[in-house]
């Protein structure tokens, strides 16, 4: 793992007290949940209400799907419908 000064290579940041020893691992991300289903769908323009309207279900059902709390059979039905519609699930 490569370490670079905070801000990336070649970037000069304003001097701040105690900032000279701040290093960040290159290629790391700030959130573990950035690759979860809900953030991924949001990046593609799909929020809970949009998905609920599109697939004629209640928003609570979409929230349960995104949280992984929906019944297995219903999860399969919704993900198949989403895949058929081109939603990146």
PDB file of N, CA, C and O in Angstrom:
ATOM      1  N   UNK A   1       0.844  -1.162   0.000  1.00  0.00           N
ATOM      2  CA  UNK A   1       0.000   0.000   0.000  1.00  0.00           C
ATOM      3  C   UNK A   1       0.894   1.232   0.000  1.00  0.00           C
ATOM      4  O   UNK A   1       1.793   1.355   0.831  1.00  0.00           O
ATOM      5  N   UNK A   2       0.643   2.139  -0.933  1.00  0.00           N
ATOM      6  CA  UNK A   2       1.405   3.374  -1.032  1.00  0.00           C
ATOM      7  C   UNK A   2       0.826   4.430  -0.110  1.00  0.00           C
ATOM      8  O   UNK A   2      -0.393   4.552   0.012  1.00  0.00           O
ATOM      9  N   UNK A   3       1.682   5.186   0.531  1.00  0.00           N
ATOM     10  CA  UNK A   3       1.228   6.288   1.360  1.00  0.00           C
ATOM     11  C   UNK A   3       1.639   7.590   0.721  1.00  0.00           C
ATOM     12  O   UNK A   3       2.767   7.733   0.249  1.00  0.00           O
ATOM     13  N   UNK A   4       0.725   8.538   0.704  1.00  0.00           N
ATOM     14  CA  UNK A   4       0.986   9.843   0.132  1.00  0.00           C
ATOM     15  C   UNK A   4       0.550  10.907   1.119  1.00  0.00           C
ATOM     16  O   UNK A   4      -0.281  10.637   1.986  1.00  0.00           O
ATOM     17  N   UNK A   5       1.092  12.110   1.008  1.00  0.00           N
ATOM     18  CA  UNK A   5       0.599  13.185   1.845  1.00  0.00           C
ATOM     19  C   UNK A   5      -0.863  13.449   1.538  1.00  0.00           C
ATOM     20  O   UNK A   5      -1.297  13.303   0.395  1.00  0.00           O
ATOM     21  N   UNK A   6      -1.623  13.835   2.551  1.00  0.00           N
ATOM     22  CA  UNK A   6      -3.035  14.129   2.361  1.00  0.00           C
ATOM     23  C   UNK A   6      -3.194  15.172   1.267  1.00  0.00           C
ATOM     24  O   UNK A   6      -2.540  16.214   1.303  1.00  0.00           O
ATOM     25  N   UNK A   7      -4.044  14.906   0.311  1.00  0.00           N
ATOM     26  CA  UNK A   7      -4.255  15.821  -0.806  1.00  0.00           C
ATOM     27  C   UNK A   7      -3.697  15.263  -2.098  1.00  0.00           C
ATOM     28  O   UNK A   7      -3.979  15.804  -3.167  1.00  0.00           O
ATOM     29  N   UNK A   8      -2.914  14.199  -2.036  1.00  0.00           N
ATOM     30  CA  UNK A   8      -2.405  13.564  -3.237  1.00  0.00           C
ATOM     31  C   UNK A   8      -1.052  14.091  -3.649  1.00  0.00           C
ATOM     32  O   UNK A   8      -0.560  15.067  -3.083  1.00  0.00           O
ATOM     33  N   UNK A   9      -0.445  13.451  -4.634  1.00  0.00           N
ATOM     34  CA  UNK A   9       0.886  13.845  -5.072  1.00  0.00           C
ATOM     35  C   UNK A   9       0.865  15.201  -5.773  1.00  0.00           C
ATOM     36  O   UNK A   9      -0.022  15.473  -6.582  1.00  0.00           O
ATOM     37  N   UNK A  10       1.826  16.033  -5.466  1.00  0.00           N
ATOM     38  CA  UNK A  10       1.960  17.307  -6.136  1.00  0.00           C
ATOM     39  C   UNK A  10       1.015  18.389  -5.654  1.00  0.00           C
ATOM     40  O   UNK A  10       1.054  19.508  -6.165  1.00  0.00           O
ATOM     41  N   UNK A  11       0.179  18.088  -4.697  1.00  0.00           N
ATOM     42  CA  UNK A  11      -0.752  19.089  -4.194  1.00  0.00           C
ATOM     43  C   UNK A  11      -0.189  19.710  -2.929  1.00  0.00           C
ATOM     44  O   UNK A  11       0.269  19.013  -2.024  1.00  0.00           O
ATOM     45  N   UNK A  12      -0.229  21.005  -2.885  1.00  0.00           N
ATOM     46  CA  UNK A  12       0.219  21.715  -1.686  1.00  0.00           C
ATOM     47  C   UNK A  12      -1.019  22.230  -0.969  1.00  0.00           C
ATOM     48  O   UNK A  12      -1.865  22.912  -1.547  1.00  0.00           O
ATOM     49  N   UNK A  13      -1.094  21.887   0.295  1.00  0.00           N
ATOM     50  CA  UNK A  13      -2.206  22.341   1.110  1.00  0.00           C
ATOM     51  C   UNK A  13      -1.732  23.440   2.044  1.00  0.00           C
ATOM     52  O   UNK A  13      -0.549  23.490   2.382  1.00  0.00           O
ATOM     53  N   UNK A  14      -2.618  24.312   2.462  1.00  0.00           N
ATOM     54  CA  UNK A  14      -2.218  25.349   3.407  1.00  0.00           C
ATOM     55  C   UNK A  14      -1.690  24.723   4.690  1.00  0.00           C
ATOM     56  O   UNK A  14      -2.220  23.722   5.172  1.00  0.00           O
ATOM     57  N   UNK A  15      -0.654  25.320   5.228  1.00  0.00           N
ATOM     58  CA  UNK A  15      -0.065  24.802   6.460  1.00  0.00           C
ATOM     59  C   UNK A  15      -1.031  24.999   7.617  1.00  0.00           C
ATOM     60  O   UNK A  15      -1.551  26.094   7.828  1.00  0.00           O
ATOM     61  N   UNK A  16      -1.258  23.956   8.341  1.00  0.00           N
ATOM     62  CA  UNK A  16      -2.101  24.004   9.523  1.00  0.00           C
ATOM     63  C   UNK A  16      -1.340  23.329  10.650  1.00  0.00           C
ATOM     64  O   UNK A  16      -0.575  22.396  10.406  1.00  0.00           O
ATOM     65  N   UNK A  17      -1.534  23.777  11.861  1.00  0.00           N
ATOM     66  CA  UNK A  17      -0.823  23.147  12.969  1.00  0.00           C
ATOM     67  C   UNK A  17      -1.107  21.645  13.036  1.00  0.00           C
ATOM     68  O   UNK A  17      -2.265  21.226  13.043  1.00  0.00           O
ATOM     69  N   UNK A  18      -0.067  20.856  13.083  1.00  0.00           N
ATOM     70  CA  UNK A  18      -0.202  19.409  13.215  1.00  0.00           C
ATOM     71  C   UNK A  18      -0.556  18.681  11.942  1.00  0.00           C
ATOM     72  O   UNK A  18      -0.760  17.467  11.978  1.00  0.00           O
ATOM     73  N   UNK A  19      -0.640  19.371  10.811  1.00  0.00           N
ATOM     74  CA  UNK A  19      -1.067  18.709   9.579  1.00  0.00           C
ATOM     75  C   UNK A  19       0.082  18.074   8.814  1.00  0.00           C
ATOM     76  O   UNK A  19      -0.158  17.330   7.863  1.00  0.00           O
ATOM     77  N   UNK A  20       1.311  18.343   9.198  1.00  0.00           N
ATOM     78  CA  UNK A  20       2.448  17.853   8.425  1.00  0.00           C
ATOM     79  C   UNK A  20       2.619  16.339   8.525  1.00  0.00           C
ATOM     80  O   UNK A  20       3.290  15.740   7.685  1.00  0.00           O
ATOM     81  N   UNK A  21       2.031  15.721   9.528  1.00  0.00           N
ATOM     82  CA  UNK A  21       2.186  14.278   9.694  1.00  0.00           C
ATOM     83  C   UNK A  21       0.939  13.500   9.278  1.00  0.00           C
ATOM     84  O   UNK A  21       0.821  12.317   9.596  1.00  0.00           O
ATOM     85  N   UNK A  22       0.032  14.128   8.590  1.00  0.00           N
ATOM     86  CA  UNK A  22      -1.180  13.427   8.161  1.00  0.00           C
ATOM     87  C   UNK A  22      -0.897  12.701   6.852  1.00  0.00           C
ATOM     88  O   UNK A  22      -0.560  13.327   5.847  1.00  0.00           O
ATOM     89  N   UNK A  23      -1.033  11.401   6.868  1.00  0.00           N
ATOM     90  CA  UNK A  23      -0.829  10.569   5.687  1.00  0.00           C
ATOM     91  C   UNK A  23      -2.088   9.765   5.453  1.00  0.00           C
ATOM     92  O   UNK A  23      -2.790   9.392   6.392  1.00  0.00           O
ATOM     93  N   UNK A  24      -2.358   9.510   4.219  1.00  0.00           N
ATOM     94  CA  UNK A  24      -3.544   8.743   3.865  1.00  0.00           C
ATOM     95  C   UNK A  24      -3.119   7.638   2.897  1.00  0.00           C
ATOM     96  O   UNK A  24      -2.286   7.857   2.018  1.00  0.00           O
ATOM     97  N   UNK A  25      -3.697   6.459   3.069  1.00  0.00           N
ATOM     98  CA  UNK A  25      -3.364   5.342   2.187  1.00  0.00           C
ATOM     99  C   UNK A  25      -4.005   5.563   0.825  1.00  0.00           C
ATOM    100  O   UNK A  25      -5.198   5.853   0.740  1.00  0.00           O
ATOM    101  N   UNK A  26      -3.231   5.429  -0.227  1.00  0.00           N
ATOM    102  CA  UNK A  26      -3.720   5.624  -1.588  1.00  0.00           C
ATOM    103  C   UNK A  26      -4.684   4.497  -1.945  1.00  0.00           C
ATOM    104  O   UNK A  26      -4.392   3.322  -1.723  1.00  0.00           O
ATOM    105  N   UNK A  27      -5.811   4.862  -2.489  1.00  0.00           N
ATOM    106  CA  UNK A  27      -6.785   3.870  -2.919  1.00  0.00           C
ATOM    107  C   UNK A  27      -7.768   3.469  -1.835  1.00  0.00           C
ATOM    108  O   UNK A  27      -8.632   2.628  -2.083  1.00  0.00           O
ATOM    109  N   UNK A  28      -7.667   4.039  -0.648  1.00  0.00           N
ATOM    110  CA  UNK A  28      -8.629   3.709   0.386  1.00  0.00           C
ATOM    111  C   UNK A  28      -9.858   4.575   0.224  1.00  0.00           C
ATOM    112  O   UNK A  28      -9.823   5.604  -0.451  1.00  0.00           O
ATOM    113  N   UNK A  29     -10.933   4.157   0.840  1.00  0.00           N
ATOM    114  CA  UNK A  29     -12.164   4.924   0.771  1.00  0.00           C
ATOM    115  C   UNK A  29     -12.567   5.343   2.172  1.00  0.00           C
ATOM    116  O   UNK A  29     -12.186   4.707   3.155  1.00  0.00           O
ATOM    117  N   UNK A  30     -13.333   6.407   2.257  1.00  0.00           N
ATOM    118  CA  UNK A  30     -13.690   6.935   3.560  1.00  0.00           C
ATOM    119  C   UNK A  30     -14.873   6.215   4.187  1.00  0.00           C
ATOM    120  O   UNK A  30     -15.087   6.344   5.393  1.00  0.00           O
ATOM    121  N   UNK A  31     -15.637   5.475   3.428  1.00  0.00           N
ATOM    122  CA  UNK A  31     -16.803   4.792   3.965  1.00  0.00           C
ATOM    123  C   UNK A  31     -16.812   3.337   3.516  1.00  0.00           C
ATOM    124  O   UNK A  31     -16.571   3.033   2.348  1.00  0.00           O
ATOM    125  N   UNK A  32     -17.089   2.460   4.443  1.00  0.00           N
ATOM    126  CA  UNK A  32     -17.189   1.043   4.090  1.00  0.00           C
ATOM    127  C   UNK A  32     -18.465   0.759   3.321  1.00  0.00           C
ATOM    128  O   UNK A  32     -18.558  -0.255   2.629  1.00  0.00           O
ATOM    129  N   UNK A  33     -19.446   1.635   3.433  1.00  0.00           N
ATOM    130  CA  UNK A  33     -20.746   1.386   2.826  1.00  0.00           C
ATOM    131  C   UNK A  33     -20.885   1.988   1.439  1.00  0.00           C
ATOM    132  O   UNK A  33     -21.976   1.967   0.870  1.00  0.00           O
ATOM    133  N   UNK A  34     -19.814   2.521   0.886  1.00  0.00           N
ATOM    134  CA  UNK A  34     -19.901   3.194  -0.414  1.00  0.00           C
ATOM    135  C   UNK A  34     -20.273   2.217  -1.541  1.00  0.00           C
ATOM    136  O   UNK A  34     -20.856   2.632  -2.543  1.00  0.00           O
ATOM    137  N   UNK A  35     -19.949   0.949  -1.393  1.00  0.00           N
ATOM    138  CA  UNK A  35     -20.266  -0.032  -2.424  1.00  0.00           C
ATOM    139  C   UNK A  35     -21.519  -0.835  -2.111  1.00  0.00           C
ATOM    140  O   UNK A  35     -21.816  -1.808  -2.805  1.00  0.00           O
ATOM    141  N   UNK A  36     -22.261  -0.445  -1.075  1.00  0.00           N
ATOM    142  CA  UNK A  36     -23.512  -1.120  -0.764  1.00  0.00           C
ATOM    143  C   UNK A  36     -24.540  -0.817  -1.845  1.00  0.00           C
ATOM    144  O   UNK A  36     -24.326   0.049  -2.693  1.00  0.00           O
ATOM    145  N   UNK A  37     -25.643  -1.529  -1.806  1.00  0.00           N
ATOM    146  CA  UNK A  37     -26.663  -1.423  -2.849  1.00  0.00           C
ATOM    147  C   UNK A  37     -27.307  -0.041  -2.908  1.00  0.00           C
ATOM    148  O   UNK A  37     -27.439   0.531  -3.990  1.00  0.00           O
ATOM    149  N   UNK A  38     -27.709   0.500  -1.763  1.00  0.00           N
ATOM    150  CA  UNK A  38     -28.409   1.787  -1.779  1.00  0.00           C
ATOM    151  C   UNK A  38     -27.554   2.928  -2.330  1.00  0.00           C
ATOM    152  O   UNK A  38     -28.037   3.667  -3.188  1.00  0.00           O
ATOM    153  N   UNK A  39     -26.296   3.111  -1.877  1.00  0.00           N
ATOM    154  CA  UNK A  39     -25.482   4.170  -2.473  1.00  0.00           C
ATOM    155  C   UNK A  39     -25.222   3.955  -3.968  1.00  0.00           C
ATOM    156  O   UNK A  39     -25.171   4.914  -4.738  1.00  0.00           O
ATOM    157  N   UNK A  40     -25.060   2.706  -4.369  1.00  0.00           N
ATOM    158  CA  UNK A  40     -24.828   2.414  -5.789  1.00  0.00           C
ATOM    159  C   UNK A  40     -26.053   2.800  -6.617  1.00  0.00           C
ATOM    160  O   UNK A  40     -25.916   3.401  -7.682  1.00  0.00           O
ATOM    161  N   UNK A  41     -27.241   2.459  -6.136  1.00  0.00           N
ATOM    162  CA  UNK A  41     -28.461   2.813  -6.857  1.00  0.00           C
ATOM    163  C   UNK A  41     -28.664   4.325  -6.885  1.00  0.00           C
ATOM    164  O   UNK A  41     -29.103   4.877  -7.894  1.00  0.00           O
ATOM    165  N   UNK A  42     -28.346   4.992  -5.781  1.00  0.00           N
ATOM    166  CA  UNK A  42     -28.479   6.444  -5.719  1.00  0.00           C
ATOM    167  C   UNK A  42     -27.566   7.115  -6.727  1.00  0.00           C
ATOM    168  O   UNK A  42     -27.956   8.096  -7.361  1.00  0.00           O
ATOM    169  N   UNK A  43     -26.346   6.597  -6.884  1.00  0.00           N
ATOM    170  CA  UNK A  43     -25.427   7.158  -7.875  1.00  0.00           C
ATOM    171  C   UNK A  43     -25.967   7.020  -9.288  1.00  0.00           C
ATOM    172  O   UNK A  43     -25.629   7.815 -10.165  1.00  0.00           O
ATOM    173  N   UNK A  44     -26.811   6.007  -9.515  1.00  0.00           N
ATOM    174  CA  UNK A  44     -27.408   5.802 -10.838  1.00  0.00           C
ATOM    175  C   UNK A  44     -28.756   6.516 -10.974  1.00  0.00           C
ATOM    176  O   UNK A  44     -29.422   6.396 -12.003  1.00  0.00           O
ATOM    177  N   UNK A  45     -29.154   7.255  -9.943  1.00  0.00           N
ATOM    178  CA  UNK A  45     -30.380   8.036 -10.017  1.00  0.00           C
ATOM    179  C   UNK A  45     -31.617   7.355  -9.477  1.00  0.00           C
ATOM    180  O   UNK A  45     -32.727   7.841  -9.697  1.00  0.00           O
ATOM    181  N   UNK A  46     -31.464   6.246  -8.778  1.00  0.00           N
ATOM    182  CA  UNK A  46     -32.611   5.537  -8.228  1.00  0.00           C
ATOM    183  C   UNK A  46     -32.638   5.720  -6.711  1.00  0.00           C
ATOM    184  O   UNK A  46     -31.726   5.286  -6.007  1.00  0.00           O
ATOM    185  N   UNK A  47     -33.702   6.370  -6.213  1.00  0.00           N
ATOM    186  CA  UNK A  47     -33.884   6.445  -4.768  1.00  0.00           C
ATOM    187  C   UNK A  47     -35.059   5.552  -4.388  1.00  0.00           C
ATOM    188  O   UNK A  47     -35.671   4.918  -5.247  1.00  0.00           O
ATOM    189  N   UNK A  48     -35.366   5.509  -3.105  1.00  0.00           N
ATOM    190  CA  UNK A  48     -36.416   4.605  -2.617  1.00  0.00           C
ATOM    191  C   UNK A  48     -37.750   4.914  -3.290  1.00  0.00           C
ATOM    192  O   UNK A  48     -38.430   4.001  -3.759  1.00  0.00           O
ATOM    193  N   UNK A  49     -38.128   6.175  -3.343  1.00  0.00           N
ATOM    194  CA  UNK A  49     -39.420   6.540  -3.923  1.00  0.00           C
ATOM    195  C   UNK A  49     -39.478   6.211  -5.412  1.00  0.00           C
ATOM    196  O   UNK A  49     -40.497   5.719  -5.898  1.00  0.00           O
ATOM    197  N   UNK A  50     -38.399   6.476  -6.135  1.00  0.00           N
ATOM    198  CA  UNK A  50     -38.355   6.179  -7.569  1.00  0.00           C
ATOM    199  C   UNK A  50     -38.525   4.686  -7.816  1.00  0.00           C
ATOM    200  O   UNK A  50     -39.287   4.279  -8.693  1.00  0.00           O
ATOM    201  N   UNK A  51     -37.817   3.875  -7.043  1.00  0.00           N
ATOM    202  CA  UNK A  51     -37.927   2.422  -7.202  1.00  0.00           C
ATOM    203  C   UNK A  51     -39.320   1.926  -6.831  1.00  0.00           C
ATOM    204  O   UNK A  51     -39.881   1.065  -7.509  1.00  0.00           O
ATOM    205  N   UNK A  52     -39.877   2.472  -5.750  1.00  0.00           N
ATOM    206  CA  UNK A  52     -41.223   2.064  -5.335  1.00  0.00           C
ATOM    207  C   UNK A  52     -42.247   2.405  -6.409  1.00  0.00           C
ATOM    208  O   UNK A  52     -43.116   1.589  -6.717  1.00  0.00           O
ATOM    209  N   UNK A  53     -42.154   3.599  -6.981  1.00  0.00           N
ATOM    210  CA  UNK A  53     -43.081   3.995  -8.049  1.00  0.00           C
ATOM    211  C   UNK A  53     -42.888   3.148  -9.303  1.00  0.00           C
ATOM    212  O   UNK A  53     -43.858   2.735  -9.939  1.00  0.00           O
ATOM    213  N   UNK A  54     -41.650   2.898  -9.644  1.00  0.00           N
ATOM    214  CA  UNK A  54     -41.328   2.154 -10.872  1.00  0.00           C
ATOM    215  C   UNK A  54     -41.835   0.717 -10.829  1.00  0.00           C
ATOM    216  O   UNK A  54     -42.303   0.185 -11.836  1.00  0.00           O
ATOM    217  N   UNK A  55     -41.736   0.085  -9.641  1.00  0.00           N
ATOM    218  CA  UNK A  55     -42.089  -1.330  -9.536  1.00  0.00           C
ATOM    219  C   UNK A  55     -43.388  -1.561  -8.775  1.00  0.00           C
ATOM    220  O   UNK A  55     -43.710  -2.688  -8.398  1.00  0.00           O
ATOM    221  N   UNK A  56     -44.135  -0.467  -8.552  1.00  0.00           N
ATOM    222  CA  UNK A  56     -45.462  -0.553  -7.955  1.00  0.00           C
ATOM    223  C   UNK A  56     -45.463  -1.299  -6.617  1.00  0.00           C
ATOM    224  O   UNK A  56     -46.281  -2.189  -6.385  1.00  0.00           O
ATOM    225  N   UNK A  57     -44.537  -0.917  -5.755  1.00  0.00           N
ATOM    226  CA  UNK A  57     -44.465  -1.481  -4.401  1.00  0.00           C
ATOM    227  C   UNK A  57     -44.397  -0.325  -3.403  1.00  0.00           C
ATOM    228  O   UNK A  57     -44.193   0.827  -3.787  1.00  0.00           O
ATOM    229  N   UNK A  58     -44.566  -0.639  -2.138  1.00  0.00           N
ATOM    230  CA  UNK A  58     -44.483   0.379  -1.092  1.00  0.00           C
ATOM    231  C   UNK A  58     -43.020   0.712  -0.808  1.00  0.00           C
ATOM    232  O   UNK A  58     -42.157  -0.161  -0.900  1.00  0.00           O
ATOM    233  N   UNK A  59     -42.739   1.958  -0.467  1.00  0.00           N
ATOM    234  CA  UNK A  59     -41.361   2.342  -0.138  1.00  0.00           C
ATOM    235  C   UNK A  59     -40.754   1.511   0.994  1.00  0.00           C
ATOM    236  O   UNK A  59     -39.547   1.268   0.998  1.00  0.00           O
ATOM    237  N   UNK A  60     -41.563   1.078   1.942  1.00  0.00           N
ATOM    238  CA  UNK A  60     -41.052   0.269   3.055  1.00  0.00           C
ATOM    239  C   UNK A  60     -40.496  -1.068   2.557  1.00  0.00           C
ATOM    240  O   UNK A  60     -39.559  -1.618   3.136  1.00  0.00           O
ATOM    241  N   UNK A  61     -41.089  -1.578   1.476  1.00  0.00           N
ATOM    242  CA  UNK A  61     -40.609  -2.834   0.895  1.00  0.00           C
ATOM    243  C   UNK A  61     -39.248  -2.632   0.223  1.00  0.00           C
ATOM    244  O   UNK A  61     -38.375  -3.497   0.309  1.00  0.00           O
ATOM    245  N   UNK A  62     -39.072  -1.497  -0.441  1.00  0.00           N
ATOM    246  CA  UNK A  62     -37.775  -1.176  -1.054  1.00  0.00           C
ATOM    247  C   UNK A  62     -36.727  -0.973   0.029  1.00  0.00           C
ATOM    248  O   UNK A  62     -35.596  -1.439  -0.109  1.00  0.00           O
ATOM    249  N   UNK A  63     -37.092  -0.278   1.114  1.00  0.00           N
ATOM    250  CA  UNK A  63     -36.161  -0.078   2.222  1.00  0.00           C
ATOM    251  C   UNK A  63     -35.733  -1.405   2.829  1.00  0.00           C
ATOM    252  O   UNK A  63     -34.562  -1.593   3.159  1.00  0.00           O
ATOM    253  N   UNK A  64     -36.685  -2.332   2.977  1.00  0.00           N
ATOM    254  CA  UNK A  64     -36.362  -3.655   3.515  1.00  0.00           C
ATOM    255  C   UNK A  64     -35.447  -4.415   2.555  1.00  0.00           C
ATOM    256  O   UNK A  64     -34.540  -5.121   2.996  1.00  0.00           O
ATOM    257  N   UNK A  65     -35.673  -4.276   1.260  1.00  0.00           N
ATOM    258  CA  UNK A  65     -34.809  -4.916   0.264  1.00  0.00           C
ATOM    259  C   UNK A  65     -33.389  -4.383   0.376  1.00  0.00           C
ATOM    260  O   UNK A  65     -32.431  -5.157   0.386  1.00  0.00           O
ATOM    261  N   UNK A  66     -33.248  -3.071   0.459  1.00  0.00           N
ATOM    262  CA  UNK A  66     -31.929  -2.448   0.533  1.00  0.00           C
ATOM    263  C   UNK A  66     -31.207  -2.782   1.835  1.00  0.00           C
ATOM    264  O   UNK A  66     -29.979  -2.856   1.867  1.00  0.00           O
ATOM    265  N   UNK A  67     -31.964  -2.981   2.896  1.00  0.00           N
ATOM    266  CA  UNK A  67     -31.371  -3.322   4.195  1.00  0.00           C
ATOM    267  C   UNK A  67     -31.094  -4.816   4.318  1.00  0.00           C
ATOM    268  O   UNK A  67     -30.423  -5.248   5.255  1.00  0.00           O
ATOM    269  N   UNK A  68     -31.609  -5.608   3.377  1.00  0.00           N
ATOM    270  CA  UNK A  68     -31.407  -7.054   3.433  1.00  0.00           C
ATOM    271  C   UNK A  68     -32.370  -7.739   4.382  1.00  0.00           C
ATOM    272  O   UNK A  68     -32.098  -8.845   4.849  1.00  0.00           O
ATOM    273  N   UNK A  69     -33.496  -7.095   4.674  1.00  0.00           N
ATOM    274  CA  UNK A  69     -34.467  -7.636   5.624  1.00  0.00           C
ATOM    275  C   UNK A  69     -35.739  -8.143   4.965  1.00  0.00           C
ATOM    276  O   UNK A  69     -36.698  -8.476   5.662  1.00  0.00           O
ATOM    277  N   UNK A  70     -35.770  -8.209   3.653  1.00  0.00           N
ATOM    278  CA  UNK A  70     -36.949  -8.665   2.937  1.00  0.00           C
ATOM    279  C   UNK A  70     -36.917 -10.181   2.791  1.00  0.00           C
ATOM    280  O   UNK A  70     -35.847 -10.779   2.675  1.00  0.00           O
ATOM    281  N   UNK A  71     -38.088 -10.794   2.796  1.00  0.00           N
ATOM    282  CA  UNK A  71     -38.196 -12.248   2.641  1.00  0.00           C
ATOM    283  C   UNK A  71     -37.467 -12.688   1.374  1.00  0.00           C
ATOM    284  O   UNK A  71     -37.498 -11.978   0.368  1.00  0.00           O
ATOM    285  N   UNK A  72     -36.824 -13.825   1.407  1.00  0.00           N
ATOM    286  CA  UNK A  72     -35.972 -14.302   0.310  1.00  0.00           C
ATOM    287  C   UNK A  72     -36.720 -14.403  -1.020  1.00  0.00           C
ATOM    288  O   UNK A  72     -36.196 -14.006  -2.061  1.00  0.00           O
ATOM    289  N   UNK A  73     -37.935 -14.929  -0.985  1.00  0.00           N
ATOM    290  CA  UNK A  73     -38.706 -15.086  -2.225  1.00  0.00           C
ATOM    291  C   UNK A  73     -39.052 -13.718  -2.823  1.00  0.00           C
ATOM    292  O   UNK A  73     -38.944 -13.519  -4.033  1.00  0.00           O
ATOM    293  N   UNK A  74     -39.462 -12.793  -1.979  1.00  0.00           N
ATOM    294  CA  UNK A  74     -39.810 -11.456  -2.464  1.00  0.00           C
ATOM    295  C   UNK A  74     -38.566 -10.713  -2.959  1.00  0.00           C
ATOM    296  O   UNK A  74     -38.631  -9.963  -3.933  1.00  0.00           O
ATOM    297  N   UNK A  75     -37.444 -10.925  -2.288  1.00  0.00           N
ATOM    298  CA  UNK A  75     -36.182 -10.333  -2.723  1.00  0.00           C
ATOM    299  C   UNK A  75     -35.837 -10.813  -4.125  1.00  0.00           C
ATOM    300  O   UNK A  75     -35.440 -10.023  -4.982  1.00  0.00           O
ATOM    301  N   UNK A  76     -35.990 -12.114  -4.352  1.00  0.00           N
ATOM    302  CA  UNK A  76     -35.714 -12.680  -5.677  1.00  0.00           C
ATOM    303  C   UNK A  76     -36.632 -12.085  -6.731  1.00  0.00           C
ATOM    304  O   UNK A  76     -36.179 -11.746  -7.824  1.00  0.00           O
ATOM    305  N   UNK A  77     -37.932 -11.952  -6.416  1.00  0.00           N
ATOM    306  CA  UNK A  77     -38.889 -11.384  -7.366  1.00  0.00           C
ATOM    307  C   UNK A  77     -38.529  -9.947  -7.739  1.00  0.00           C
ATOM    308  O   UNK A  77     -38.521  -9.581  -8.914  1.00  0.00           O
ATOM    309  N   UNK A  78     -38.234  -9.144  -6.724  1.00  0.00           N
ATOM    310  CA  UNK A  78     -37.905  -7.743  -6.988  1.00  0.00           C
ATOM    311  C   UNK A  78     -36.593  -7.592  -7.744  1.00  0.00           C
ATOM    312  O   UNK A  78     -36.503  -6.783  -8.667  1.00  0.00           O
ATOM    313  N   UNK A  79     -35.579  -8.358  -7.368  1.00  0.00           N
ATOM    314  CA  UNK A  79     -34.298  -8.223  -8.067  1.00  0.00           C
ATOM    315  C   UNK A  79     -34.407  -8.697  -9.517  1.00  0.00           C
ATOM    316  O   UNK A  79     -33.771  -8.129 -10.404  1.00  0.00           O
ATOM    317  N   UNK A  80     -35.205  -9.731  -9.759  1.00  0.00           N
ATOM    318  CA  UNK A  80     -35.428 -10.162 -11.145  1.00  0.00           C
ATOM    319  C   UNK A  80     -36.139  -9.086 -11.957  1.00  0.00           C
ATOM    320  O   UNK A  80     -35.784  -8.829 -13.107  1.00  0.00           O
ATOM    321  N   UNK A  81     -37.142  -8.461 -11.353  1.00  0.00           N
ATOM    322  CA  UNK A  81     -37.864  -7.387 -12.045  1.00  0.00           C
ATOM    323  C   UNK A  81     -36.937  -6.199 -12.300  1.00  0.00           C
ATOM    324  O   UNK A  81     -36.990  -5.587 -13.366  1.00  0.00           O
ATOM    325  N   UNK A  82     -36.092  -5.874 -11.327  1.00  0.00           N
ATOM    326  CA  UNK A  82     -35.156  -4.765 -11.482  1.00  0.00           C
ATOM    327  C   UNK A  82     -34.115  -5.059 -12.549  1.00  0.00           C
ATOM    328  O   UNK A  82     -33.773  -4.186 -13.347  1.00  0.00           O
ATOM    329  N   UNK A  83     -33.610  -6.287 -12.566  1.00  0.00           N
ATOM    330  CA  UNK A  83     -32.636  -6.676 -13.583  1.00  0.00           C
ATOM    331  C   UNK A  83     -33.272  -6.618 -14.975  1.00  0.00           C
ATOM    332  O   UNK A  83     -32.637  -6.164 -15.927  1.00  0.00           O
ATOM    333  N   UNK A  84     -34.512  -7.072 -15.096  1.00  0.00           N
ATOM    334  CA  UNK A  84     -35.199  -7.047 -16.384  1.00  0.00           C
ATOM    335  C   UNK A  84     -35.422  -5.608 -16.874  1.00  0.00           C
ATOM    336  O   UNK A  84     -35.444  -5.344 -18.076  1.00  0.00           O
ATOM    337  N   UNK A  85     -35.588  -4.686 -15.914  1.00  0.00           N
ATOM    338  CA  UNK A  85     -35.802  -3.282 -16.271  1.00  0.00           C
ATOM    339  C   UNK A  85     -34.493  -2.524 -16.482  1.00  0.00           C
ATOM    340  O   UNK A  85     -34.504  -1.357 -16.873  1.00  0.00           O
ATOM    341  N   UNK A  86     -33.367  -3.189 -16.222  1.00  0.00           N
ATOM    342  CA  UNK A  86     -32.079  -2.549 -16.428  1.00  0.00           C
ATOM    343  C   UNK A  86     -31.532  -1.784 -15.226  1.00  0.00           C
ATOM    344  O   UNK A  86     -30.570  -1.026 -15.348  1.00  0.00           O
ATOM    345  N   UNK A  87     -32.151  -1.988 -14.067  1.00  0.00           N
ATOM    346  CA  UNK A  87     -31.651  -1.338 -12.849  1.00  0.00           C
ATOM    347  C   UNK A  87     -30.429  -2.120 -12.372  1.00  0.00           C
ATOM    348  O   UNK A  87     -30.493  -3.344 -12.256  1.00  0.00           O
ATOM    349  N   UNK A  88     -29.317  -1.438 -12.095  1.00  0.00           N
ATOM    350  CA  UNK A  88     -28.081  -2.140 -11.697  1.00  0.00           C
ATOM    351  C   UNK A  88     -28.140  -2.675 -10.264  1.00  0.00           C
ATOM    352  O   UNK A  88     -27.652  -2.037  -9.332  1.00  0.00           O
ATOM    353  N   UNK A  89     -28.735  -3.836 -10.106  1.00  0.00           N
ATOM    354  CA  UNK A  89     -28.847  -4.455  -8.774  1.00  0.00           C
ATOM    355  C   UNK A  89     -27.747  -5.467  -8.598  1.00  0.00           C
ATOM    356  O   UNK A  89     -27.657  -6.103  -7.548  1.00  0.00           O
TER     357      UNK A  89
END
